[in-house]
Amino acid sequence: ELPVMVWLTDAKGVFAFVNQTFSEYFGATRTTVTHPDWRLPTHPDDGDAHLADFFRAVEAGDDFATCVRVRRADGEWRSVETWGRPRFDAAGDYLGHVGGAVDVTERVEAEGQREALLQRERDARLKAEILERHAVALAVCSTREEIAHAVLDRIEEAFELTVTAVNLVEG
């Protein structure tokens, strides 16, 4: 059994063939999947864009590649990367697309975690740079008033505040 979902469409973009892996993944028989009304169970946020991209490729006879969230047979939302190439007969007439799909959920989740980690690192670096600038500004201050002005001038940036109130106390 091939671990890749394989599909073939006709010139209208209707599935003409899917392999057993495809059928099992979506919990649908090959007969059901090749019915003209059957559509991938795509996530509501992804479905329209996915179909629009796919049918643009069908109309133009172009390559197709996307990553889309779909509902697997067990009801879990998964990320699937799918790609297809146009098929032409000997006369050059468009016959449809042939393609494959693989579940890339773990990769997508790892990429999301990596991006979140990189963003936290960028945020921490920015905060360190801001604090360094404030430390330099404070280092040249010699009186309480200069310190108070240096802090007041930069406290909003350092702590991402929109409003600041400071109460100066003698002693």
N, C-alpha and C positions, 0 to 999 in steps of 0.2 A: 504494500500500500504506500503510495507516494505521500510524503508528509506535507506537500504543498497543495493548496486548493487550486485546481485548474478549472478554467472556464473558457467557453467559446460562445460568441454571440453571432447572431445573424446581422444583416445589413441595417436593420432597424434598432439594434442594440438589445434585442431580446435574447436571453440565454438559450442557446441551442444544445449545449452540452455542459455538464459539470461532472467532475470526478467524485468518487465515493467520499473522499476526504471533505470536499465542499459540502456534500449532502449531510454528512454526519455532523460537521461543525455547526451548521444552521438548523439541524433537526428537521430537514425537509427531504422528501423524496426527489429523485431526479425529475420525475414527471411534474411534480409541483413547481420546482424551480424553473423548468423550461416553459411553464405556462406564461403567456404574454402579460398577464396582470401581476405576476410575482415580482417583488422588489426586495432588495437586500433590507434586512431589518436594521436600518441605520438609526443612529441617535438623532432625536429631533433637532438638535443644534447643528448636525452635520449633513443631514439627508439632502436638503435642497441644493446645497453647494456641491455635494458629491455627484448628484444626478446631473446638475448643470454642466460640471466639468466632463463627466462621462459622455453626455450627449453632444457636447461640443466636439469631442474627439471623434465620436461616431459620424457626425455630420461632415467633419473635415477629413476623415480618414487618417487621423494622426495618432501618434503614441499617446498613451494615457497612463498616469501614475498618480497615486494619492494615498494618503493615510486617513482612514475613516473609522469612527467608532461604530461598532455593530453589536447586536445582541446575539450572543452565542446560544446554542440549543438549551443550555442550562439556565438561561435568563440573565447571565452576567454580561455586563457591557465590557467589550474588549476593543483594543485597537488593532486594526488590520491594515497592512500595507498591501495595496493591489496595483498591478500594472498590466498593461495590455498593448499589443501591437496590432496594427491593422493587417487584414488578410486581403489579398487581391487574386483574382483569377488570371489566367494567361493573357487575357485581353486587357488587363489592367482595371477591371471593374471591382469595386469594393464589395467584399463578401461579409465583412464583420470584423470582430476582434478576437484574438486569442490571448489569454492572459493567465496570470497566477496571482495568488494571494497568500500571505503568511501572517500569523498572529504575532504582533510585535509589542504587545502590551507591556511586557517586562522592560523592553528597551525604552519605550516611551516614558514609563514611570521612572526609570533610572535617569533618563535625560532631564526629566522635570526636577528630580531631586538634585541632580548636578547643577542645573540652572539656578535653583533656589539657593544652593550652597554658594555658588559664584556670586549671586546677588547679595547674600549676607556678607561675603568677603568684601565686595565693593563698598557696601554700606559701612562696614567696620573701618575700611581704609579711609573713606571720606571723613568719618568721625575722628579718626586719629589725626588726619591732616588739619581739621578744624581745631582740635585741641592743641596741636602743635603751634598753630598760628596764635592762639590765645595765650599759650605759655610764653611765647616770644614777646607778645605785647605786654604781658604782666611782668616779665623779667626786667623791663626798663623802667618800671614804676618805682618811685621812692617815697611817695606819700600816700596816706589813706585816700585822699581825694583822687589822685591819679589811678589808684587801684580801682576805686569805685567806678570811675569813668571808663576805664578799660573793660571792666566786667560788664557794665551796662551797655557799652557799645557793641559787645560781641556775644552776650549771653543768649540772645534769641537764636543766633545761628548755631551756637554750640549745642543747644538743647532743643532745637527745632520748635521754638515757641513763637506764638503770634502776638502775645501780650506778656509784658513783664512788669512786675512791681517789686521794688527793693526798698527795704526799710533800713536806713543806716542808724546804728546805735553807737553812741559815744562809749569809748572804752572798749 
